[in-house]
Amino acid sequence: MHMNQWVQSLIGRTPRRGMPVLSFPSISLMNITVRELIESPDKQAEGMKRIADLTDSLASVSMMDLSVEAEAFGSAVHISDDEVPTVTGAIISSEEEAASLAVPAIGAGRTGRYIKAIQKAKSLITDRPVFAGVIGPFSLAGRLMDVSEALVNCYDDPDFVHAALEKTTEFLISYINAYKDAGADGVVMAEPLGGLLSPRLAGEFSCDYIRRIVSAVQTDDFILIYHNCGDNVFKQFDDILKIGAAAYHVGNSTDIRKLLEIAPKDVVIMGNIDPAGQFLNGTPDSIYTETTRLMQDACEKHPNFVISSGCDIPPKTPWENIHAFYKAISDYNERG
């Protein structure tokens, strides 16, 4: 599949189709727990296939599990039956420790399972692209040194942060290329911690490193979609565009209507129905109304807009709400 052509085909495409980050809610379709899902490549692939059969998504997007890469480096991870895994505790506290940190082999921790899951999903899902989920380099560095410390260290100890970023960037290039070798059509890279930085710091500690990753992995048949759910997207937007990603996905804290006004018309912008407030905690009526409103506001003026969730949809999200999201898209298309 020529993925650059696929992205460009989304601009002005009718009828409109959504591409939410939808994977974890497959647990209710298979009557399993989050723990069982993340431990089994077969279940992950089966869940992606079930969602693909059940929805009219533009692509099949795997889990946005932002703990798996840190775990491969040696971080402790809290895993439960109902919630997305989380990293607990730092493993580096100085530039020297970051410099001596071993870059994990591909397959360390759960990375091998997730790569195998994408390979299986790609064999099952043949009617749309299949994307893996990965963390961004600064967000990964933050999990290795502690999120709060990472933000402070950008001012107080920038050499420490850069030393950690060299290791996370090296690993992510290898990890993403392993997904490419497994048959994935691309990755969705989540860089939530970068969204908390000032524009200058975001350029130095996040965007510059992601640009290196994009240059190393993105080809005509494999793309990187950049996700930022922070509050500073507008201030960072010039540097974000320089990343060179195939498309950009923003969280619900960003007014995507205003972002579309300043975004280049040949750049695909995705987002951003609230995954917690609407998908998880809303009602079918509320998510239908919000999705319809966003499409009416954004689609008619901006052919480069793709409706999506603002971030990864939580595991316990009711399927009635997910179906209401797709129903709103379908009804919008029927109204022309």
For each residue, the residues with C-beta under 8 A, 3 or more apart:
1: 6 129 185 221
2: 5 6 220 221
3: 6 7 129 185 186 220 221 222 223 246
4: 7 8 220 223 246
5: 2 8 9 220
6: 1 2 3 9 10 129 185 223
7: 3 4 10 223 246 247 268
8: 4 5 11 266
9: 5 6 13
10: 6 7 13 58 247 268 304 306
11: 8 265 266 268 303 304
12: 303 304
13: 9 10 16 17 303
14: 333
15: 333
16: 13 295 299 306 307 329 332 333
17: 13 56 57 58 306 329
18: 56 57 58 306 307 308 325 326 329
19: 57 58 59 61 270 306 307 308
20: 57 61 273 279 308 309 313 322 325
21: 61 64 133 188 227 249 275 308 309 311 312 313
22: 25 51 55 57 61 309 313 322
23: 26 44 47 48 51 61 62 63 64 133 312 313
24: 27 34 37 63 84 312 313 314 315 317
25: 22 28 29 51 313 314 315 316 317 319 322
26: 23 29 30 37 46 47 48 50 51
27: 24 30 31 32 33 34 36 37 47 315
28: 25 31 316 319
29: 25 26 47 50 51 54 319
30: 26 27 37 43 46 47 50
31: 27 28
32: 27 36 37 43
33: 27 36 37 81 82
34: 24 27 37 38 79 80 81 82 83 84 85 315
35: 38 39 79 80 81
36: 27 32 33 39 40 43
37: 24 26 27 30 32 33 34 40 43 44 47 63
38: 34 35 44 63 65 79 85 110 113
39: 35 36 43 110 113
40: 36 37 43 44 113
41: 44 45 113 114 116 117 120
42: 45 46 117 120
43: 30 32 36 37 39 40 46 47
44: 23 37 38 40 41 47 48 62 63 113 114 117 120 121
45: 41 42 48 49 117 118 120 121 124
46: 26 30 42 43 49 50 124
47: 23 26 27 29 30 37 43 44 50 51
48: 23 26 44 45 51 52 60 62 117 121 124 125 130
49: 45 46 52 53 60 121 124 125
50: 26 29 30 46 47 53 54
51: 22 23 25 26 29 47 48 54 55 57 60
52: 48 49 55 57 60 124 125 127 128
53: 49 50
54: 29 50 51
55: 22 51 52 322 326
56: 17 18 326 329 330
57: 17 18 19 20 22 51 52 60 61 128
58: 10 17 18 19 128 129 306
59: 19 128 129 130 131 185
60: 48 49 51 52 57 121 125 128 129 130 131
61: 19 20 21 22 23 57 131 133 188
62: 23 44 48 114 117 118 121 130 131 132 133
63: 23 24 37 38 44 84 114 133 312
64: 21 23 84 133 188 190 227 311 312
65: 38 68 84 85 114 133
66: 69 70 84 87 135 139 143 190 192
67: 70 71 75 77 84 85 86 87 143
68: 65 71 72 85 109 110 111 114 135
69: 66 72 73 111 134 135 140 143 168 171 172 175
70: 66 67 73 75 77 87 135 140 143 144
71: 67 68 74 75 76 77 87 109 110
72: 68 69 104 108 109 110 111 171
73: 69 70 91 101 104 140 144 167 171
74: 71 91
75: 67 70 71 87 88 89 90 91 143 144
76: 71 87 88 89
77: 67 70 71 85 86 87 88
78: 85 86 87 88
79: 34 35 38 85
80: 34 35 83 85
81: 33 34 35
82: 33 34 315 316
83: 34 80 86 315
84: 24 34 63 64 65 66 67 312 314 315
85: 34 38 65 67 68 77 78 79 80
86: 67 77 78 83
87: 66 67 70 71 75 76 77 78 143
88: 75 76 77 78
89: 75 76 146
90: 75 93 144 145 146 149
91: 73 74 75 101 144 145
92: 97 98 101 144 145 164
93: 90 97 145 149
94: 97 98 160
95: 98 99 157 159 160 163
96: 99 100
97: 92 93 94 100 101
98: 92 94 95 101 144 145 160 163 164 167
99: 95 96 163
100: 96 97
101: 73 91 92 97 98 144 164 167
102:
103: 167 170 171 174
104: 72 73 108 109 111 171
105: 108
106: 111 112 115 174 175 178
107: 111 112 115
108: 72 104 105 111 112
109: 68 71 72 104 112
110: 38 39 68 71 72 113 114
111: 68 69 72 104 106 107 108 114 115 175 178
112: 106 107 108 109 115 116
113: 38 39 40 41 44 110 116 117
114: 41 44 62 63 65 68 110 111 117 118 132
115: 106 107 111 112 118 119 132 178 179 182
116: 41 112 113 119 120 182
117: 41 42 44 45 48 62 113 114 120 121
118: 45 62 114 115 121 122 130 132 179 182 183 184
119: 115 116 122 123 182 183
120: 41 42 44 45 116 117 123 124
121: 44 45 48 49 60 62 117 118 124 125 130
122: 118 119 125 130 182 183 184 185
123: 119 120 183
124: 45 46 48 49 52 120 121
125: 48 49 52 60 121 122 128 130
126:
127: 52
128: 52 57 58 59 60 125
129: 1 3 6 58 59 60 185 186
130: 48 59 60 62 118 121 122 125 183 184 185
131: 59 60 61 62 184 185 186 187 188 225
132: 62 114 115 118 176 179 184 186 187 188
133: 21 23 61 62 63 64 65 187 188 190 312
134: 69 172 175 176 179 187 188 189 190
135: 66 68 69 70 139 140 143 172 189 190 191
136: 139 140 172 189 190 191 192 193 194 206 210 226
137: 140 141 165 168 169 172 191 206 209 210 213
138: 141 142 150 161 165 168 191 193 194 197 205 206 209
139: 66 135 136 142 143 190 191 192 193 194
140: 69 70 73 135 136 137 143 144 168 171 172
141: 137 138 144 145 150 161 164 165 167 168
142: 138 139 145 146 147 149 150 151 193
143: 66 67 69 70 75 87 135 139 140 146 147
144: 70 73 75 90 91 92 98 101 140 141 164 168
145: 90 91 92 93 98 141 142 149 150 153 160 161 164
146: 89 90 142 143 149 150
147: 142 143 150 151 193
148: 151 152
149: 90 93 142 145 146 152 153
150: 138 141 142 145 146 147 153 154 161 164 193
151: 142 147 148 154 193 196 197
152: 148 149 155 156
153: 145 149 150 156 157 158 160 161
154: 150 151 158 161 197 201 204 205
155: 152 158
156: 152 153
157: 95 153 160 161
158: 153 154 155 161 162 204 205
159: 95 162 163
160: 94 95 98 145 153 157 163 164
161: 138 141 145 150 153 154 157 158 164 165 205
162: 158 159 165 166 205
163: 95 98 99 159 160 166 167
164: 92 98 101 141 144 145 150 160 161 167 168
165: 137 138 141 161 162 168 169 205 209
166: 162 163 169 170
167: 73 98 101 103 141 163 164 170 171
168: 69 137 138 140 141 144 164 165 171 172 209
169: 137 165 166 172 173 209 212 213
170: 103 166 167 173 174
171: 69 72 73 103 104 140 167 168 174 175
172: 69 134 135 136 137 140 168 169 175 176 213
173: 169 170 176 177 212 213 216 217
174: 103 106 170 171 177 178
175: 69 106 111 134 171 172 178 179
176: 132 134 172 173 179 180 187 213 217 224
177: 173 174 180 181 216 217
178: 106 111 115 174 175 181 182
179: 115 118 132 134 175 176 182 184 187
180: 176 177 183 184 217 219 222
181: 177 178
182: 115 116 118 119 122 178 179
183: 118 119 122 123 130 180
184: 118 122 130 131 132 179 180 187 222
185: 1 3 6 59 122 129 130 131 221 222 223
186: 3 129 131 132 222 223 224 225 246
187: 131 132 133 134 176 179 184 217 223 224 225
188: 21 61 64 131 132 133 134 225 227 249
189: 134 135 136 210 213 224 225 226 227 245
190: 64 66 133 134 135 136 139 227 229 311 312
191: 135 136 137 138 139 194 195 206 210 226 227 228
192: 66 136 139 195 196 227 228 229 230 251 311
193: 136 138 139 142 147 150 151 196 197 206 230
194: 136 138 139 191 197 202 205 206 207 228 230 236
195: 191 192 202 228 229 230 231 232 233 236 251
196: 151 192 193 230 231 232
197: 138 151 154 193 194 201 202 205 206 230 232 236
198: 201 202 232 235
199: 202 203 232 235 236 238 239
200: 203 204
201: 154 197 198 204 205 206
202: 194 195 197 198 199 205 206 207 232 236 239 240
203: 199 200 206 207 208 236 239 242
204: 154 158 200 201 208
205: 138 154 158 161 162 165 194 197 201 202 208 209
206: 136 137 138 191 193 194 197 201 202 203 209 210
207: 194 202 203 210 211 236 239 240 242 243
208: 203 204 205 211 212
209: 137 138 165 168 169 205 206 212 213
210: 136 137 189 191 206 207 213 214 226 243 245
211: 207 208 214 215 242 243 244
212: 169 173 208 209 215 216
213: 137 169 172 173 176 189 209 210 216 217 224
214: 210 211 217 218 224 243 244 245
215: 211 212 218 244
216: 173 177 212 213
217: 173 176 177 180 187 213 214 222 224
218: 214 215 222 223 224 244 245 246
219: 180 222
220: 2 3 4 5
221: 1 2 3 185
222: 3 180 184 185 186 217 218 219
223: 3 4 6 7 185 186 187 218 245 246 247
224: 176 186 187 189 213 214 217 218 245 246
225: 131 186 187 188 189 245 246 247 248 249 270
226: 136 189 191 210 240 243 245 247 248 249
227: 21 64 188 189 190 191 192 248 249 250 251 311
228: 191 192 194 195 233 236 240 248 249 250 251
229: 190 192 195 250 251 252 253 254 310 311
230: 192 193 194 195 196 197 233 236 251 253
231: 195 196 253 254
232: 195 196 197 198 199 202 235 236
233: 195 228 230 236 237 240 250 251 254 259
234: 237 254 258 259 262
235: 198 199 232
236: 194 195 197 199 202 203 207 228 230 232 233 239 240
237: 233 234 240 241 259 262 263
238: 199 241 242
239: 199 202 203 207 236 242 243
240: 202 207 226 228 233 236 237 243 248
241: 237 238 248 264 267
242: 203 207 211 238 239
243: 207 210 211 214 226 239 240
244: 211 214 215 218
245: 189 210 214 218 223 224 225 226 248
246: 3 4 7 186 218 223 224 225 268
247: 7 10 223 225 226 267 268 269 270 306
248: 225 226 227 228 240 241 245 263 267 268 269 270
249: 21 188 225 226 227 228 269 270 271 272 308
250: 227 228 229 233 254 256 259 269 270 271 272 310
251: 192 195 227 228 229 230 233 254 271 272 310 311
252: 229 271 272 273 274 275 277 310 311
253: 229 230 231 310
254: 229 231 233 234 250 251 259 271 272
255: 258 259
256: 250 259 260 269 271 272 294 298 305
257: 260 261 294 297 298
258: 234 255 261 262
259: 233 234 237 250 254 255 256 262 263 269
260: 256 257 263 269 298 301 302 304 305
261: 257 258
262: 234 237 258 259
263: 237 248 259 260 267 269 302 304
264: 241 267 304
265: 11 302 303 304
266: 8 11 304
267: 241 247 248 263 264 304
268: 7 10 11 246 247 248 304 305 306
269: 247 248 249 250 256 259 260 263 302 304 305 306
270: 19 225 247 248 249 250 305 306 307 308
271: 249 250 251 252 254 256 307 308 309 310
272: 249 250 251 252 254 256 294 308 309 310
273: 20 252 278 279 287 290 291 294 307 308 309 310 325
274: 252 277 278 279 282 290 309 310
275: 21 252 278 279 280 309 310 311 312 313 314 317
276: 279 280 281 314
277: 252 274 280 281 282
278: 273 274 275 281 282 286 287 290 321
279: 20 273 274 275 276 282 287 309 313 314 317 321 322 325
280: 275 276 277 313 314 316 317 318 321
281: 276 277 278
282: 274 277 278 279 286 287 290 321
283: 286 287 321
284: 287 288 320 321 323 324
285: 288 289 324
286: 278 282 283 289 290
287: 273 278 279 282 283 284 290 291 321 324 325 328
288: 284 285 291 292 324 325 327 328
289: 285 286 292 293 328
290: 273 274 278 282 286 287 293 294
291: 273 287 288 294 295 307 324 325 328 329
292: 288 289 295 296 328 331 332
293: 289 290 296 297
294: 256 257 272 273 290 291 297 298 307
295: 16 291 292 298 299 307 328 329 332
296: 292 293 299 300 332
297: 257 293 294 300 301
298: 256 257 260 294 295 301 302 305 307
299: 16 295 296 302 303 305 307 332
300: 296 297
301: 260 297 298
302: 260 263 265 269 298 299 305
303: 11 12 13 265 299
304: 10 11 12 260 263 264 265 266 267 268 269
305: 256 260 268 269 270 298 299 302
306: 10 16 17 18 19 58 247 268 269 270
307: 16 18 19 270 271 273 291 294 295 298 299 329
308: 18 19 20 21 249 270 271 272 273
309: 20 21 22 271 272 273 274 275 279 312 313 325
310: 229 250 251 252 253 271 272 273 274 275
311: 21 64 190 192 227 229 251 252 275
312: 21 23 24 63 64 84 133 190 275 309
313: 20 21 22 23 24 25 275 279 280 309 317 322
314: 24 25 84 275 276 279 280 317
315: 24 25 27 34 82 83 84
316: 25 28 82 280
317: 24 25 275 279 280 313 314 321 322
318: 280 321 322
319: 25 28 29 322 323
320: 284 323 324
321: 278 279 280 282 283 284 287 317 318 324 325
322: 20 22 25 55 279 313 317 318 319 325 326
323: 284 319 320 326 327
324: 284 285 287 288 291 320 321 327 328
325: 18 20 273 279 287 288 291 309 321 322 328 329
326: 18 55 56 322 323 329 330
327: 288 323 324 330 331
328: 287 288 289 291 292 295 324 325 331 332
329: 16 17 18 56 291 295 307 325 326 332 333
330: 56 326 327 333 334
331: 292 327 328 334 335
332: 16 292 295 296 299 328 329 335
333: 14 15 16 329 330 336
334: 330 331
335: 331 332
336: 333
